[in-house]
Amino acid sequence: MTRLYAGEPAAGPWRAVPAREVLALLGRPRVLAVDGRSGGGKTTVAQRLAATVPGATVLHTDDVAWYHAFFDWADLMRDGILAPLARGGPVAYRPPAWDERGREGAIVVPARCPLVIVEGVGIGRRELSAYVDALLWVQTDADEARRRGLERDGADHADFWAEWQAAEDPFQAEQRPWERAGLIVSGAPDLAHDPLSELVIAPAD
């Protein structure tokens, strides 16, 4: 049985659909937010969707939050990325910590990009909802998400994982982004599907 996080309702019924159909069901958004739990499969979902649209760009909240804060980055995301996108312009954004710590490069979106997918824990927050055309919530078993996270980051990061969850759990419980999602995507689907071209989805309540 799937163990969900506190307050998150179980989604269903599930069905497998081509990734391109997911975008059609959402009204073919230009700016799509993909939210979910850490280790839940958000990046995989974002990449699978982006692969269906030539020229699509995937951005990561982790790049904006880098050496800044776990979740106190909404103003940086809005002013540096989402507001310029809403005005129809290109993006070439360097968050403050990039300059402070000498990180090279920038977060870049070319002008007239047909699809911008922003993935990461917290991107579905209320204060950014006016700047995205659609939101997907990736629902994943809590134990599987933790296993993946520690596999990705290393078992020696267990203390950091606990610190992160202590911040993430109340943040998501208060924000409840799944209630604003257009669709729910399974981050660890049991349903048979083609993992390269399909996603397993359920209607949002």
N, C-alpha and C positions, 0 to 999 in steps of 0.2 A: 504494500500500500504506500502511496506517495505521502511523505511527510512534508506538509507545507508550513510556511512561516506563519506566525500568529497574525490573525486577522485576514489572511488571504484566502478567499474562497476557492474551492476546487473547480476548475474549468471543465467543460465538456458539453456535448459530445465532441470527440476529436475526429478529424478527417485529414487525409493526406491530399495536398494540392500542389501543383507546380508553383514554384516561387513567384513566377511572373503573375500568376493569378492572385496572389496575396496583394500585390501592388494594385491590381485592378479592383479588388474588393475594397481597398482603402481609398479609391477614387484617384489613383495615380498621383500621389503626392510628390511635390518637388523637395520638401524638407520633411524627412521621416525620423522620428525619435524611436529608439529601441531601448527599452528599460527592462530591468530584471535584477535578479540577485547576483552578487559576485560569484563567479564560477558557474553561472547558470546557462551559458551558451549564447550570450548576446552578440559577441563578435562573430561567431559562426553564422548566426541568423543574418546579421548585417551583410556579411560577405556573400552569402548565398543570394540575397536580394540584389545586391549591387551587381552581381555577375549577369543579371538579366537585362541590365540597362547599360549600353555602351556609353562610356564617359562618366559613369556614376562615381561619386567620391564617398568614402567612409571616414568619418571623424570620430575621435575617442575622447570622452570626458576626462579620462586619465591624463591626457596631454594638457588639458586646461587646468586640472587640479594638481598637476605635478609640483611638489614642494610648496603647495599653497594651503589646501585644506581638504579634508575628506568630502565635505558637502557645501561649504560656504564659498561657492564659485559661480553662483547664478549670474551675478553682475558681469563677470568676465565672459561667460558664455554668451550672454545677451549682447553686450556692447561690442565684443570683439568678433563674434561670429554670426549670431542669429539676426541681429538688427541689420548688419550689412547685407546679408542674404535677402532679407525682406525688402530691402531697397533695390534689389536686383544687381548689386555690384559684386565684384570678386572679393575674396578674403585672402589676406596675408597677415596673419595675427601672431604676435609673440606675447604670450602671457608674461606678466612681470617677473615671475621666478625664472623664466628662461634667460632674461638679461642678467638678473642677479647671480645666477649660477653658471653663466657662460654656455648655455645649451645652444647649439647651432640650429639654423633652419627656421621654419615658421609653419603654422597651420594654414594650409593653402587650399582654396577652392577657386577654380577658374570661373570667369564670367560665363554666364549661360550654361552652367553645369545642369544637366537634365534631372539629376537626382542626388541629393545630399542626405546621407544617412548618418545621424549622430547617435552613437551607441555608448551606453555606460550607466552605471547605477546613479540614479537621480535625475536623468535627463527628462523624465516624465513629470517633473515637479510642476506644481500649479503655476508658479510665477513665470515659467517659460512657455506655457501652453499656447499663448497667443502667437508665438513665433514658429510653431511647427504645424504642418498641415495634417499630420496623422501620428498616432502613437501605437506602437506594439508593446505588449507586455509579454515577456518570456517567463513562463512558469516552469519551475524546476524543483524536483525533490531536494529538500534542504540538505540531506546527508550526501547526496550526489554532488551538489554544488560545493560543499565543503571538501569532499574528496578531490574534485577537480582543482579547486583553488590551491590546495596544499600540494597537489601534483605539479601544478604550474609554477608555484612560487617556491616550493621546497618545504620539506617537513620542518625545517628549522625556523620557518616563519609562522609556526602555530600561535605564538604569542601575539604577533601582529594580526593574524586572522581574528583572534579573539577580540583584540582592540577594535578592529574594523567592524566586526559584527555588533559590538556594543554601541557603535555609532549608527550603523546601517539599520538595525532592527527598529529602533524608535523613529528614525527618519522616515522609513518606508511605511511604517504603521500609521504615522500621522499624515503622510502625503497620499497614500492609497492610490498610486498611479494606475493600477489595474482598472479602477472605476472610470478612467478617462480613455482607456485603450479602445481602438477600433476593432482589434482582434487580439486573441491570446495565442501565443505560439508555444508549443511544448519544447523545452530545452533539453529534455531527455526522453524522447518519445518511445513508447512500447509498440505503437502501431507500425505495421510494415509500411515502408516508404523508401524512395530512392534518396539516400542522403546527399547526393550531389545536385539534385534538381528540384526536390520537393521539400516542403515544410509541413508539419503536422499542426493544424490550427483548430481553434474552437471559437465560437462566438463570444463576444464580451457581453456581460450582463448589463 
